[in-house]
Amino acid sequence: MFDSLKTLASRVRGWFEIRQLDQEFEQELFAHLEMLKEELIRRGMPPDEAARMARMRLGGFTQLKETNRELRGLPMLETFLQDIRFSLRMLRKNPGFTAIAVLTLAFGIGANSAIFTAVDALALRALPYSSPDQLLALGARDAHHPESAEWTSAPALFDLEDRTQSFSELAGISPVWNDVVTGSANAERLETLYVSAQLFPLLGVQAEIGRTFRPEEDNRTKGSNVVLLSYGYWQRQFGGNSSALGQTLNVSGRAFTIIGILPRDFLYLGEPLAGTPSHIDLWMPLATNQLVTRGRPVRFLKVVGRMKSGVSAAQARDEIVRLGAVLAKEYPASDAALEYGVTPLSTQISGRLRPMMLLLLCAVGFVLLMACANVANLLLTMAGARGKELAVRTALGASRSRLLQQLLTESALLSGLGGAAGVVVAFAALRGLISLAPAALLQGRTVSLDTRALIFTSLAVLLSALLSGLPPALRILRADVGIGLRETGRGFSGGHHRFRSALVVTQMSLALALLVGAGLFIRGFMKLLDVNPGFDANHVATFSTQLPPTISTVAQAIALDRQILERTSQLPGVREVGAVSRLPLLGTNLSSTLWIEGRSYAPQEYPGVEYRAASAGYFPTMGIPLISGRLFDDQDDANARNVALINEAAARQYWTGQDPVGQHIKLGPNPEKQDWLTIIGVVGNVRHFGLDTQPSPEAYRPMSINALLSPIIVARTDGAPSALLPSFAAAMRSLDSSMPVYNNFSMETLVDRSVAQRRFLMTLLAGFACAALFLAAIGIYGTISQSVAQRTREMGLRMALGAQPRDVLRMILTQGMKLAVAGILIGGVSAAALTRLVRSLLFQVSPFDIGVFTIAAITLCAVALFACLAPAVRATRVDPLVALRHE
Amino acid sequence: MAADKSEILQGTLDLMVLKTLEAMGPLHGYGIARRIEQISEDALQINQGTIYASLVRLMQKGWISGAWGTSENNRKAKFYSITKSGRKQLHTEAENWERIASVIGRVLRIAERG
């Protein structure tokens, strides 16, 4: 082993001193030669013969020198450098070809790097917390509503904390809260989060300045009013001044002391923030949140835990399930139907993104394959032109592997240049991607080219070099030397028609697959936009506000609610107004148990509804139709009648075949404390959670019974809603200066946002499909052009023998279309096999949608036809006399 | 033909060069080649140039070293001498050869008798 190291070391040294060692060895050989000659002369040979004999006895100088060089230096490196120099010369001599090849590869490699970087940042990379694979998310699901999300109650969290053996820390996280910070200029409404003190140590996050919560500041239901600021908020409000520590903020009427600032790049990526564009400005101890004292029926927490070292996820899951079952037995009233489960935190965050990310990677990978095929075609053409040169080299003794090495070096060089240019493309493409992507997808993360991206780019370059260089090189080497040397040079110069055809067919099938993919998603998106959300989103503006803390009685709240509605309706351009507690597509919800008079249910099977409180004007403003009965009216308000409205879904699910109007129900966890409500009407369904979700049963109570402390106002406008948005804040301030205005949108914006992620995916796929069409067109154009150039003589002959121009046209077009059709058929079959895999991402579209497949095929045919037209026309212009003389 | 011979003799040629240098002291390339031809009584008619491959290999492994000097007839030539590790290697190789030769000898004697 040491011998080989010594040898290597001496070889490296030898490589650096090439010229000097060459000269020395030559001197040595000359000396040897002289001595040999002298010996022979001494023996009696005549000088001339001695010289000749000496030469023979010593051996060929050139060969000796070569052997010496090979043993001495790093021959592989030398030949590599030689090849590079040669390739660079070749590329410089053919600038057009080089430009096209490098641009094609740059586009392919750049697009792939950009997509990979985004996918890596959003779905692949490890979470930015300590030992992220030890982090698990826990939650309890209602067995009756398996589609609902997992939430845990505060008492359950505390019980789990006390009893668990598998977790070193557990932390609870509240839903995204809205708090109003007053004191400075205008009341600012911020997104805040109430979290257990253990959250930051659990994640391994420390305060940038100051400290995080101490355990005694978050003691079950007794908390201290301390607050952590986000870095951004600290910069905004306090100018990055560390004197912020110790100051007090008035948060929704309570005074909180600032004890620390969180790091600039800290983001909690798990739920409830996952998949939302929320950015948390204030963090407060869980114990200070009002829901902490509401008991077991109020499940409002997301829980995350760090496993003790040595504990496996399976063990942790088993324990949590077991503890959950114990809780169900101990507290059957509230917890009986709850099933606990655990998920790795990374899955909670990016699990739902993975199918989409994989799809994008595949699609962009196809584009790279197509780019490589184009470059392979180009290389074939180029090598074809040098057919004679290669033939001569082979005849002179160049080995196959040596020629192969050289051809591969060319493609490697092209790929390298393409990769370098590709980095620039990736940079620009990434900027475009980020600006196009919905905020909910990015979640405030930075996506930028980094080491991992560069490693990926290098791999892509390597792959491109092999894919684009190897097949043509092998093909060229297989050609016959003898033919190459002759004048006509058919064998080497640009033939290989079967290979090229194979390339074109491959490209066509890839292009078809991409077209089909894009088509399916476009179709699905169109269908999504067609979905009736249940309300009329046109000309409706919305904003949310919060009643000031000075409001202490229900009567005051209702009065202020009415004032808000009144004030809003007075704004110019507003036709009608309404208020509601939860707005569709805004992302928040409240569920409740439904009690129906005259029916009894087993404890596990209580029906549930989504609960809303709404003003009378809400339904007409939103354009929600009345199906039967009547809506809330002023009389109900004036007399505070116990009435309720339900939606079609509730009517169908719980009163199948009956008329629910007139029935009595109760809502909420404590029915014994309530009076019966009378159902006065049935309203249409709204798709509360998204256009692609099914409507859930809903029940509405009038605002006059259930005052809205955080009213969401909707206003139907005459003109464009966006014009009116700024006036709402002023209107609310005129009522009470501490009432903020937020979530200020037109309903159309909300609808748009809800489909943003699908639109994003569809746009990207459509972009790739267009790129694929373009590359395929170039591919087939190149191949058919080559073929026409090859067959010039044949054309001339045909035309001389009486063929009409249109016969020639037909012949060439048929040749091209045969390739296209073959590609389409193969592509169609492969697409059918692959689209099955993305069924989960498609909305109401079958993966085998005939319409999409047909349109894709026709489009590709048309593009191929168009691409073949120019060469075909060129073929008809061939002058038979010229052609027959040609080569 | 010459090429074939040098391939077969590569390892053994290295050995012979080492032995020559050990026995004769520092020699230049021509001198080594001449000596090998003499010893083998011209049975090994190799192209003299082939020893330079051996010399490079032996130098790379550190078993010989080279230095420029002046030859008998005042000509500049590169002289090679064996190094300490070269001597060690030579003895190890020589032992190996002896062992192989005696084993084969025994086998042949058995074959003869049988």
Contacts between the chains, C-beta under 8 A, distances in Angstrom:
chain1	res1	chain2	res2	distance
A	3	B	61	5.3
A	6	B	60	6.6
A	6	B	61	6.0
A	6	B	62	5.7
A	7	B	60	4.5
A	7	B	61	6.5
A	10	B	59	7.3
A	10	B	60	4.5
A	11	B	60	7.2
A	24	B	78	7.4
A	25	B	52	7.5
A	27	B	76	7.1
A	28	B	29	6.1
A	28	B	52	7.6
A	28	B	77	7.1
A	28	B	78	5.1
A	29	B	49	7.3
A	29	B	52	7.7
A	31	B	28	7.1
A	31	B	29	7.8
A	31	B	30	7.3
A	31	B	71	7.3
A	31	B	75	5.7
A	31	B	76	6.6
A	31	B	77	4.6
A	31	B	78	7.7
A	32	B	28	7.6
A	32	B	29	5.1
A	32	B	30	4.6
A	32	B	33	7.8
A	32	B	48	7.0
A	32	B	49	7.8
A	32	B	77	7.9
A	34	B	75	6.5
A	35	B	28	7.8
A	35	B	30	4.2
A	35	B	31	8.0
A	35	B	71	7.1
A	35	B	73	7.9
A	35	B	75	7.2
A	35	B	77	7.7
A	36	B	30	6.2
A	36	B	48	6.9
A	38	B	73	7.2
A	39	B	34	7.5
A	57	B	47	6.9
A	57	B	48	5.5
A	58	B	47	6.7
A	58	B	48	5.1
A	58	B	49	4.9
A	59	B	2	7.2
A	59	B	47	3.8
A	59	B	48	6.8
A	59	B	49	3.4
A	59	B	50	6.8
A	60	B	49	7.7
A	63	B	49	8.0
A	64	B	49	4.4
A	64	B	52	6.2
A	67	B	52	7.6
A	67	B	53	5.5
A	68	B	52	5.9
A	68	B	53	7.3
A	68	B	56	6.2
A	71	B	53	6.1
A	71	B	56	4.4
A	71	B	57	6.6
A	71	B	60	7.6
A	72	B	56	5.9
